[in-house]
Structure formats: C-alpha cells, structure tokens
Amino acid sequence: MSPTLPDDAALAQLHAHAVTQLSPATLARLRAARHAPQRARAHGWWLATACSLVVALGLGISFTARPPVAPPVQMAGVAADDSGDVLDENPDLYLWLGATDLAME
C-alpha cells in the first residue's frame, strides 16, 4: 500500500505555520537568496548571447574576407599534345613506303 499524501490545503496550512515561526532576519535572508540567482542568471544569459554573437560575426567576416577558391577544372576529353612525336619520326620511312608496293597491300 502506498502512504497517503497530505492534501494541498494541509500543506499550505503547515507552510503558513512554519513561516510564522521564522524570525524576520531569516525571512529577509531567504528572500535575498531566492532573488539573487535570478540576477546572476540574467547576466549569464546576456554574456552567453554576446559571446555567441561575437563568434558568429567573426566566422561571417572570415568567410566573406577570404572566399574559398575552387581548384581549376581540368577537361576530361582533352588529350595531351602528341605533335612532338611526328617530328621525331624518320622521313626516310615514307620514302621507302612510297617506293615499295607494301603500302598498297
């Protein structure tokens, strides 16, 4: 069996009784402690927002100041120039082919 939980009204009554038992100095310290993190948390959010803004601006400026350069595109269908091999051939070969009947076969 689960233990029975007190009702909300009974808890509110217990809280009110406990508050009357505390001294005013303790209540003031509790109030100050309850509100202190809200101020610190607000400063933390401003600091985090400012830091993220500075990082975003720095990245944006670095990308626009030096845009990435694409490597040059090489044509796949262009063959290397082989005209140097023609000049290295022996011209006597063509004279010999013209003189014989082997070229006509």
WOGI-V713361 format. One record per backbone hydrogen bond with DSSP energy under -1.0 kcal/mol. NH is the residue of the N-H (numbers start at 0). CO is the residue of the C=O. Records with the same first field share a line. If there is no record, write none. Layout:
# WOGI-V713361
NH=CO ; CO
This chain:
# WOGI-V713361
10=6
11=7
12=8
13=9
14=10
15=11
16=12
17=13
18=14
19=15
26=22
27=23
28=24
29=25
30=26
31=27
32=28
33=29
34=30
35=31
38=34
39=35
40=36
41=37
42=38
43=39
44=40
45=41
46=42
47=43
48=44
49=45
50=46
51=47
52=48
53=49
54=50
55=51
56=52
57=53
58=54
59=55
60=56
61=57
62=58
63=59
64=60
65=61
84=81
92=89
94=90
95=91
96=92
97=93
98=94
99=95
